[in-house]
Amino acid sequence: MRYWELLGEAPIPGAGQSLFLYQGKDDFFIRLTGGHELMNTRKHGSEDALGALPCQRLKQPGSARVLIGGLGMGFTLAAALKVVGPEAVVTVAELIPGVMEWNRGPLGERSGRPLDDPRTRVYSGDVAELLRTKKAGFDVIALDVDNGPEGMTQKANDWIYSMSGISTASKALRPGGILAYWSAGPDSEFRNRLQQCGLTLDEISVFAHGKKGARHTIWLATLEV
Ligand SMILES: C[S@@+](CC[C@H](N)C(=O)[O-])C[C@H]1O[C@@H](n2cnc3c(N)ncnc32)[C@H](O)[C@@H]1O
């Protein structure tokens, strides 16, 4: 009997690679061309934290404007929606149309179908476009578009972690807003870049799953008023 089944392939625009969605006995997982596992539905502690932690720090979470990039398996989006209030709007930007479709199918059950929440807005495209165009638009911007500053799915995502990308993203924040970044691990060069952009920084180590084992890194960078 097969242990897992391939459910779909979603090409990454302009990258010559794809993401593949598999279903195992109890979980779903997403792999990149070549076999690297990008994420699975069993371990999402740090993805949850990326959505919840910055929203918990807001003075007025009830009516927050939040931007999340990208959707992945929907855990960061779902966690942000749990913290913010009824007047909030949470925009999720996702580059790959197929990923959006997977979340509207059986995969979406695992995160509680956050795309169906009336406070959710979907942007189908590159989150960098929103960072460049929405000046002072968000109270929280939570970015998990790759493996972290050392990305692997999209070379173009390097910009998001560059001085120029950080500076542009900080201008998309409202005063007092928080930029949150996910990474597979610590990165002193990226940390230095955040500090050089004048942001007040908190580096948090979060378990990938439960209360032991692998940890991931989340940076919360605040634009002081
Ligand atoms: C590691 S997953 C995100 C996981 C997510 N935090 C969760 O809770 O499931 C990265 C996602 O970002 C998307 N992505 C990659 N580059 C992007 C970009 N420039 N703009 C928007 N989405 C992007 C990928 O297609 C993928 O769905």
Ligand as a Chemical Component Dictionary entry (heavy atoms), coordinates in Angstrom:
data_LIG
# 
_chem_comp.id                   LIG 
_chem_comp.type                 NON-POLYMER 
_chem_comp.pdbx_formal_charge   0 
_chem_comp.three_letter_code    LIG 
# 
loop_
_chem_comp_atom.comp_id 
_chem_comp_atom.atom_id 
_chem_comp_atom.alt_atom_id 
_chem_comp_atom.type_symbol 
_chem_comp_atom.charge 
_chem_comp_atom.model_Cartn_x 
_chem_comp_atom.model_Cartn_y 
_chem_comp_atom.model_Cartn_z 
_chem_comp_atom.pdbx_ordinal 
LIG C1  C1  C 0  6.886 28.410 3.544  1  
LIG S1  S1  S 1  5.403 28.789 2.737  2  
LIG C2  C2  C 0  4.514 29.808 3.889  3  
LIG C3  C3  C 0  3.950 29.038 5.014  4  
LIG C4  C4  C 0  2.922 29.803 5.810  5  
LIG N1  N1  N 0  3.569 30.674 6.775  6  
LIG C5  C5  C 0  1.942 28.885 6.519  7  
LIG O1  O1  O 0  1.504 29.220 7.608  8  
LIG O2  O2  O -1 1.608 27.836 5.979  9  
LIG C6  C6  C 0  5.883 30.021 1.560  10 
LIG C7  C7  C 0  4.729 30.447 0.678  11 
LIG O3  O3  O 0  5.065 31.715 0.088  12 
LIG C8  C8  C 0  4.708 31.689 -1.272 13 
LIG N2  N2  N 0  5.550 32.708 -1.944 14 
LIG C9  C9  C 0  6.848 32.593 -2.323 15 
LIG N3  N3  N 0  7.313 33.764 -2.796 16 
LIG C10 C10 C 0  6.272 34.657 -2.711 17 
LIG C11 C11 C 0  6.135 36.022 -3.035 18 
LIG N4  N4  N 0  7.158 36.729 -3.520 19 
LIG N5  N5  N 0  4.931 36.614 -2.839 20 
LIG C12 C12 C 0  3.886 35.901 -2.326 21 
LIG N6  N6  N 0  3.966 34.582 -1.998 22 
LIG C13 C13 C 0  5.153 33.971 -2.173 23 
LIG C14 C14 C 0  4.966 30.258 -1.682 24 
LIG O4  O4  O 0  4.268 29.925 -2.852 25 
LIG C15 C15 C 0  4.459 29.492 -0.464 26 
LIG O5  O5  O 0  3.081 29.252 -0.553 27 
# 
loop_
_chem_comp_bond.comp_id 
_chem_comp_bond.atom_id_1 
_chem_comp_bond.atom_id_2 
_chem_comp_bond.value_order 
_chem_comp_bond.pdbx_ordinal 
LIG C1  S1  SING 1  
LIG S1  C2  SING 2  
LIG S1  C6  SING 3  
LIG C2  C3  SING 4  
LIG C3  C4  SING 5  
LIG C4  N1  SING 6  
LIG C4  C5  SING 7  
LIG C5  O1  DOUB 8  
LIG C5  O2  SING 9  
LIG C6  C7  SING 10 
LIG C7  O3  SING 11 
LIG C7  C15 SING 12 
LIG O3  C8  SING 13 
LIG C8  N2  SING 14 
LIG C8  C14 SING 15 
LIG N2  C9  SING 16 
LIG N2  C13 SING 17 
LIG C9  N3  DOUB 18 
LIG N3  C10 SING 19 
LIG C10 C11 SING 20 
LIG C10 C13 DOUB 21 
LIG C11 N4  SING 22 
LIG C11 N5  DOUB 23 
LIG N5  C12 SING 24 
LIG C12 N6  DOUB 25 
LIG N6  C13 SING 26 
LIG C14 O4  SING 27 
LIG C14 C15 SING 28 
LIG C15 O5  SING 29 
# 
